[in-house]
Amino acid sequence: MSFYSNASDNMVVVMDCGDLETLYGAASETGYKKLMGVMEGLGEAI
């Protein structure tokens, strides 16, 4: 899985440790809302 973003205030990390694990966050509320618009509905929450 690849994820690309041109926003300078957010990040996404996808790790394959047997199962895929994802860490994501943003430096601002606006950046977080934009990121969540892309990330919502992907995968399963733990």
N, CA, C and O atoms as a Maestro MAE file, in Angstrom:
{
 s_m_m2io_version
 :::
 2.0.0
}

f_m_ct {
 s_m_title
 :::
 protein
 m_atom[184] {
  # First column is atom index #
  i_m_mmod_type
  r_m_x_coord
  r_m_y_coord
  r_m_z_coord
  i_m_residue_number
  s_m_chain_name
  s_m_pdb_residue_name
  s_m_pdb_atom_name
  i_m_atomic_number
  :::
  1 25 0.848 -1.167 0.000 1 A "MET " " N  " 7
  2 3 0.000 0.000 0.000 1 A "MET " " CA " 6
  3 2 0.895 1.232 0.000 1 A "MET " " C  " 6
  4 15 1.856 1.300 0.767 1 A "MET " " O  " 8
  5 25 0.596 2.178 -0.829 2 A "SER " " N  " 7
  6 3 1.326 3.437 -0.859 2 A "SER " " CA " 6
  7 2 0.357 4.578 -0.631 2 A "SER " " C  " 6
  8 15 -0.785 4.540 -1.090 2 A "SER " " O  " 8
  9 25 0.811 5.576 0.068 3 A "PHE " " N  " 7
  10 3 -0.007 6.758 0.320 3 A "PHE " " CA " 6
  11 2 0.883 7.968 0.149 3 A "PHE " " C  " 6
  12 15 1.965 8.047 0.731 3 A "PHE " " O  " 8
  13 25 0.428 8.896 -0.644 4 A "TYR " " N  " 7
  14 3 1.194 10.113 -0.882 4 A "TYR " " CA " 6
  15 2 0.338 11.320 -0.539 4 A "TYR " " C  " 6
  16 15 -0.866 11.337 -0.795 4 A "TYR " " O  " 8
  17 25 0.967 12.314 0.036 5 A "SER " " N  " 7
  18 3 0.282 13.548 0.401 5 A "SER " " CA " 6
  19 2 1.219 14.706 0.130 5 A "SER " " C  " 6
  20 15 2.413 14.622 0.418 5 A "SER " " O  " 8
  21 25 0.687 15.796 -0.426 6 A "ASN " " N  " 7
  22 3 1.528 16.963 -0.644 6 A "ASN " " CA " 6
  23 2 1.336 18.004 0.452 6 A "ASN " " C  " 6
  24 15 1.838 19.122 0.339 6 A "ASN " " O  " 8
  25 25 0.623 17.651 1.499 7 A "ALA " " N  " 7
  26 3 0.426 18.562 2.621 7 A "ALA " " CA " 6
  27 2 1.670 18.550 3.505 7 A "ALA " " C  " 6
  28 15 2.246 17.497 3.776 7 A "ALA " " O  " 8
  29 25 2.069 19.730 3.943 8 A "SER " " N  " 7
  30 3 3.300 19.808 4.736 8 A "SER " " CA " 6
  31 2 3.057 19.592 6.229 8 A "SER " " C  " 6
  32 15 4.016 19.511 6.996 8 A "SER " " O  " 8
  33 25 1.792 19.498 6.661 9 A "ASP " " N  " 7
  34 3 1.518 19.416 8.103 9 A "ASP " " CA " 6
  35 2 0.890 18.101 8.537 9 A "ASP " " C  " 6
  36 15 0.302 18.037 9.616 9 A "ASP " " O  " 8
  37 25 0.998 17.043 7.723 10 A "ASN " " N  " 7
  38 3 0.492 15.751 8.174 10 A "ASN " " CA " 6
  39 2 1.396 14.631 7.694 10 A "ASN " " C  " 6
  40 15 2.249 14.826 6.828 10 A "ASN " " O  " 8
  41 25 1.193 13.449 8.274 11 A "MET " " N  " 7
  42 3 2.015 12.300 7.921 11 A "MET " " CA " 6
  43 2 1.202 11.020 8.057 11 A "MET " " C  " 6
  44 15 0.227 10.953 8.807 11 A "MET " " O  " 8
  45 25 1.629 10.010 7.313 12 A "VAL " " N  " 7
  46 3 1.044 8.675 7.407 12 A "VAL " " CA " 6
  47 2 2.196 7.675 7.355 12 A "VAL " " C  " 6
  48 15 3.083 7.783 6.509 12 A "VAL " " O  " 8
  49 25 2.175 6.711 8.258 13 A "VAL " " N  " 7
  50 3 3.166 5.632 8.272 13 A "VAL " " CA " 6
  51 2 2.401 4.319 8.190 13 A "VAL " " C  " 6
  52 15 1.489 4.084 8.982 13 A "VAL " " O  " 8
  53 25 2.760 3.467 7.244 14 A "VAL " " N  " 7
  54 3 2.162 2.138 7.123 14 A "VAL " " CA " 6
  55 2 3.272 1.127 7.355 14 A "VAL " " C  " 6
  56 15 4.261 1.106 6.623 14 A "VAL " " O  " 8
  57 25 3.109 0.282 8.382 15 A "MET " " N  " 7
  58 3 4.118 -0.713 8.731 15 A "MET " " CA " 6
  59 2 3.558 -2.109 8.474 15 A "MET " " C  " 6
  60 15 2.416 -2.404 8.826 15 A "MET " " O  " 8
  61 25 4.354 -2.946 7.871 16 A "ASP " " N  " 7
  62 3 3.961 -4.334 7.638 16 A "ASP " " CA " 6
  63 2 4.755 -5.212 8.593 16 A "ASP " " C  " 6
  64 15 5.900 -5.570 8.317 16 A "ASP " " O  " 8
  65 25 4.135 -5.555 9.720 17 A "CYS " " N  " 7
  66 3 4.763 -6.405 10.744 17 A "CYS " " CA " 6
  67 2 3.973 -7.713 10.858 17 A "CYS " " C  " 6
  68 15 3.638 -8.154 11.957 17 A "CYS " " O  " 8
  69 25 3.685 -8.315 9.721 18 A "GLY " " N  " 7
  70 3 2.791 -9.467 9.706 18 A "GLY " " CA " 6
  71 2 1.382 -9.010 9.406 18 A "GLY " " C  " 6
  72 15 0.722 -9.547 8.516 18 A "GLY " " O  " 8
  73 25 0.925 -8.028 10.139 19 A "ASP " " N  " 7
  74 3 -0.331 -7.330 9.863 19 A "ASP " " CA " 6
  75 2 0.032 -5.891 9.543 19 A "ASP " " C  " 6
  76 15 1.046 -5.382 10.020 19 A "ASP " " O  " 8
  77 25 -0.789 -5.235 8.741 20 A "LEU " " N  " 7
  78 3 -0.527 -3.828 8.451 20 A "LEU " " CA " 6
  79 2 -0.968 -2.967 9.622 20 A "LEU " " C  " 6
  80 15 -2.080 -3.123 10.126 20 A "LEU " " O  " 8
  81 25 -0.115 -2.073 10.051 21 A "GLU " " N  " 7
  82 3 -0.437 -1.117 11.104 21 A "GLU " " CA " 6
  83 2 -0.205 0.281 10.548 21 A "GLU " " C  " 6
  84 15 0.759 0.509 9.818 21 A "GLU " " O  " 8
  85 25 -1.072 1.201 10.885 22 A "THR " " N  " 7
  86 3 -0.992 2.551 10.360 22 A "THR " " CA " 6
  87 2 -0.985 3.559 11.492 22 A "THR " " C  " 6
  88 15 -1.742 3.440 12.455 22 A "THR " " O  " 8
  89 25 -0.128 4.545 11.363 23 A "LEU " " N  " 7
  90 3 -0.062 5.664 12.295 23 A "LEU " " CA " 6
  91 2 -0.203 6.926 11.466 23 A "LEU " " C  " 6
  92 15 0.497 7.093 10.467 23 A "LEU " " O  " 8
  93 25 -1.099 7.817 11.868 24 A "TYR " " N  " 7
  94 3 -1.232 9.060 11.118 24 A "TYR " " CA " 6
  95 2 -1.573 10.200 12.067 24 A "TYR " " C  " 6
  96 15 -2.133 9.987 13.142 24 A "TYR " " O  " 8
  97 25 -1.230 11.395 11.656 25 A "GLY " " N  " 7
  98 3 -1.492 12.561 12.476 25 A "GLY " " CA " 6
  99 2 -1.214 13.832 11.697 25 A "GLY " " C  " 6
  100 15 -0.712 13.788 10.574 25 A "GLY " " O  " 8
  101 25 -1.543 14.956 12.296 26 A "ALA " " N  " 7
  102 3 -1.352 16.248 11.649 26 A "ALA " " CA " 6
  103 2 -0.959 17.288 12.686 26 A "ALA " " C  " 6
  104 15 -1.222 17.127 13.877 26 A "ALA " " O  " 8
  105 25 -0.331 18.350 12.217 27 A "ALA " " N  " 7
  106 3 0.128 19.418 13.094 27 A "ALA " " CA " 6
  107 2 -0.935 20.484 13.315 27 A "ALA " " C  " 6
  108 15 -0.768 21.352 14.172 27 A "ALA " " O  " 8
  109 25 -2.027 20.434 12.553 28 A "SER " " N  " 7
  110 3 -3.095 21.423 12.713 28 A "SER " " CA " 6
  111 2 -4.449 20.741 12.565 28 A "SER " " C  " 6
  112 15 -4.550 19.662 11.982 28 A "SER " " O  " 8
  113 25 -5.479 21.372 13.093 29 A "GLU " " N  " 7
  114 3 -6.825 20.811 12.974 29 A "GLU " " CA " 6
  115 2 -7.269 20.755 11.516 29 A "GLU " " C  " 6
  116 15 -7.926 19.800 11.100 29 A "GLU " " O  " 8
  117 25 -6.912 21.773 10.742 30 A "THR " " N  " 7
  118 3 -7.269 21.782 9.323 30 A "THR " " CA " 6
  119 2 -6.595 20.630 8.593 30 A "THR " " C  " 6
  120 15 -7.228 19.938 7.796 30 A "THR " " O  " 8
  121 25 -5.295 20.423 8.869 31 A "GLY " " N  " 7
  122 3 -4.579 19.314 8.260 31 A "GLY " " CA " 6
  123 2 -5.158 17.974 8.662 31 A "GLY " " C  " 6
  124 15 -5.236 17.058 7.844 31 A "GLY " " O  " 8
  125 25 -5.567 17.853 9.922 32 A "TYR " " N  " 7
  126 3 -6.162 16.610 10.404 32 A "TYR " " CA " 6
  127 2 -7.486 16.325 9.696 32 A "TYR " " C  " 6
  128 15 -7.748 15.188 9.304 32 A "TYR " " O  " 8
  129 25 -8.312 17.343 9.532 33 A "LYS " " N  " 7
  130 3 -9.598 17.158 8.857 33 A "LYS " " CA " 6
  131 2 -9.400 16.732 7.406 33 A "LYS " " C  " 6
  132 15 -10.125 15.869 6.911 33 A "LYS " " O  " 8
  133 25 -8.436 17.321 6.726 34 A "LYS " " N  " 7
  134 3 -8.148 16.927 5.345 34 A "LYS " " CA " 6
  135 2 -7.651 15.483 5.293 34 A "LYS " " C  " 6
  136 15 -8.062 14.709 4.429 34 A "LYS " " O  " 8
  137 25 -6.767 15.128 6.219 35 A "LEU " " N  " 7
  138 3 -6.240 13.775 6.269 35 A "LEU " " CA " 6
  139 2 -7.343 12.765 6.557 35 A "LEU " " C  " 6
  140 15 -7.390 11.705 5.933 35 A "LEU " " O  " 8
  141 25 -8.230 13.084 7.495 36 A "MET " " N  " 7
  142 3 -9.325 12.171 7.832 36 A "MET " " CA " 6
  143 2 -10.273 11.984 6.658 36 A "MET " " C  " 6
  144 15 -10.863 10.913 6.513 36 A "MET " " O  " 8
  145 25 -10.430 12.992 5.823 37 A "GLY " " N  " 7
  146 3 -11.249 12.852 4.623 37 A "GLY " " CA " 6
  147 2 -10.727 11.774 3.696 37 A "GLY " " C  " 6
  148 15 -11.498 11.130 2.986 37 A "GLY " " O  " 8
  149 25 -9.414 11.577 3.701 38 A "VAL " " N  " 7
  150 3 -8.787 10.544 2.878 38 A "VAL " " CA " 6
  151 2 -8.756 9.205 3.606 38 A "VAL " " C  " 6
  152 15 -9.006 8.163 3.000 38 A "VAL " " O  " 8
  153 25 -8.449 9.225 4.911 39 A "MET " " N  " 7
  154 3 -8.217 7.995 5.665 39 A "MET " " CA " 6
  155 2 -9.490 7.314 6.171 39 A "MET " " C  " 6
  156 15 -9.480 6.106 6.403 39 A "MET " " O  " 8
  157 25 -10.578 8.052 6.347 40 A "GLU " " N  " 7
  158 3 -11.809 7.452 6.882 40 A "GLU " " CA " 6
  159 2 -12.270 6.304 6.016 40 A "GLU " " C  " 6
  160 15 -12.285 6.401 4.789 40 A "GLU " " O  " 8
  161 25 -12.641 5.230 6.653 41 A "GLY " " N  " 7
  162 3 -13.171 4.072 5.938 41 A "GLY " " CA " 6
  163 2 -12.105 3.078 5.482 41 A "GLY " " C  " 6
  164 15 -12.440 2.018 4.954 41 A "GLY " " O  " 8
  165 25 -10.834 3.403 5.677 42 A "LEU " " N  " 7
  166 3 -9.773 2.471 5.320 42 A "LEU " " CA " 6
  167 2 -9.430 1.604 6.520 42 A "LEU " " C  " 6
  168 15 -9.210 2.128 7.611 42 A "LEU " " O  " 8
  169 25 -9.382 0.334 6.348 43 A "GLY " " N  " 7
  170 3 -8.974 -0.565 7.426 43 A "GLY " " CA " 6
  171 2 -9.993 -0.693 8.535 43 A "GLY " " C  " 6
  172 15 -11.151 -0.300 8.393 43 A "GLY " " O  " 8
  173 25 -9.531 -1.261 9.661 44 A "GLU " " N  " 7
  174 3 -10.378 -1.499 10.833 44 A "GLU " " CA " 6
  175 2 -9.737 -0.840 12.044 44 A "GLU " " C  " 6
  176 15 -8.526 -0.934 12.244 44 A "GLU " " O  " 8
  177 25 -10.542 -0.184 12.837 45 A "ALA " " N  " 7
  178 3 -10.031 0.427 14.061 45 A "ALA " " CA " 6
  179 2 -9.691 -0.659 15.085 45 A "ALA " " C  " 6
  180 15 -10.336 -1.706 15.130 45 A "ALA " " O  " 8
  181 25 -8.663 -0.393 15.910 46 A "ILE " " N  " 7
  182 3 -8.320 -1.358 16.966 46 A "ILE " " CA " 6
  183 2 -8.548 -0.728 18.317 46 A "ILE " " C  " 6
  184 15 -8.321 -1.368 19.344 46 A "ILE " " O  " 8
  :::
 }
 m_bond[183] {
  # First column is bond index #
  i_m_from
  i_m_to
  i_m_order
  :::
  1 1 2 1
  2 2 3 1
  3 3 4 2
  4 3 5 1
  5 5 6 1
  6 6 7 1
  7 7 8 2
  8 7 9 1
  9 9 10 1
  10 10 11 1
  11 11 12 2
  12 11 13 1
  13 13 14 1
  14 14 15 1
  15 15 16 2
  16 15 17 1
  17 17 18 1
  18 18 19 1
  19 19 20 2
  20 19 21 1
  21 21 22 1
  22 22 23 1
  23 23 24 2
  24 23 25 1
  25 25 26 1
  26 26 27 1
  27 27 28 2
  28 27 29 1
  29 29 30 1
  30 30 31 1
  31 31 32 2
  32 31 33 1
  33 33 34 1
  34 34 35 1
  35 35 36 2
  36 35 37 1
  37 37 38 1
  38 38 39 1
  39 39 40 2
  40 39 41 1
  41 41 42 1
  42 42 43 1
  43 43 44 2
  44 43 45 1
  45 45 46 1
  46 46 47 1
  47 47 48 2
  48 47 49 1
  49 49 50 1
  50 50 51 1
  51 51 52 2
  52 51 53 1
  53 53 54 1
  54 54 55 1
  55 55 56 2
  56 55 57 1
  57 57 58 1
  58 58 59 1
  59 59 60 2
  60 59 61 1
  61 61 62 1
  62 62 63 1
  63 63 64 2
  64 63 65 1
  65 65 66 1
  66 66 67 1
  67 67 68 2
  68 67 69 1
  69 69 70 1
  70 70 71 1
  71 71 72 2
  72 71 73 1
  73 73 74 1
  74 74 75 1
  75 75 76 2
  76 75 77 1
  77 77 78 1
  78 78 79 1
  79 79 80 2
  80 79 81 1
  81 81 82 1
  82 82 83 1
  83 83 84 2
  84 83 85 1
  85 85 86 1
  86 86 87 1
  87 87 88 2
  88 87 89 1
  89 89 90 1
  90 90 91 1
  91 91 92 2
  92 91 93 1
  93 93 94 1
  94 94 95 1
  95 95 96 2
  96 95 97 1
  97 97 98 1
  98 98 99 1
  99 99 100 2
  100 99 101 1
  101 101 102 1
  102 102 103 1
  103 103 104 2
  104 103 105 1
  105 105 106 1
  106 106 107 1
  107 107 108 2
  108 107 109 1
  109 109 110 1
  110 110 111 1
  111 111 112 2
  112 111 113 1
  113 113 114 1
  114 114 115 1
  115 115 116 2
  116 115 117 1
  117 117 118 1
  118 118 119 1
  119 119 120 2
  120 119 121 1
  121 121 122 1
  122 122 123 1
  123 123 124 2
  124 123 125 1
  125 125 126 1
  126 126 127 1
  127 127 128 2
  128 127 129 1
  129 129 130 1
  130 130 131 1
  131 131 132 2
  132 131 133 1
  133 133 134 1
  134 134 135 1
  135 135 136 2
  136 135 137 1
  137 137 138 1
  138 138 139 1
  139 139 140 2
  140 139 141 1
  141 141 142 1
  142 142 143 1
  143 143 144 2
  144 143 145 1
  145 145 146 1
  146 146 147 1
  147 147 148 2
  148 147 149 1
  149 149 150 1
  150 150 151 1
  151 151 152 2
  152 151 153 1
  153 153 154 1
  154 154 155 1
  155 155 156 2
  156 155 157 1
  157 157 158 1
  158 158 159 1
  159 159 160 2
  160 159 161 1
  161 161 162 1
  162 162 163 1
  163 163 164 2
  164 163 165 1
  165 165 166 1
  166 166 167 1
  167 167 168 2
  168 167 169 1
  169 169 170 1
  170 170 171 1
  171 171 172 2
  172 171 173 1
  173 173 174 1
  174 174 175 1
  175 175 176 2
  176 175 177 1
  177 177 178 1
  178 178 179 1
  179 179 180 2
  180 179 181 1
  181 181 182 1
  182 182 183 1
  183 183 184 2
  :::
 }
}
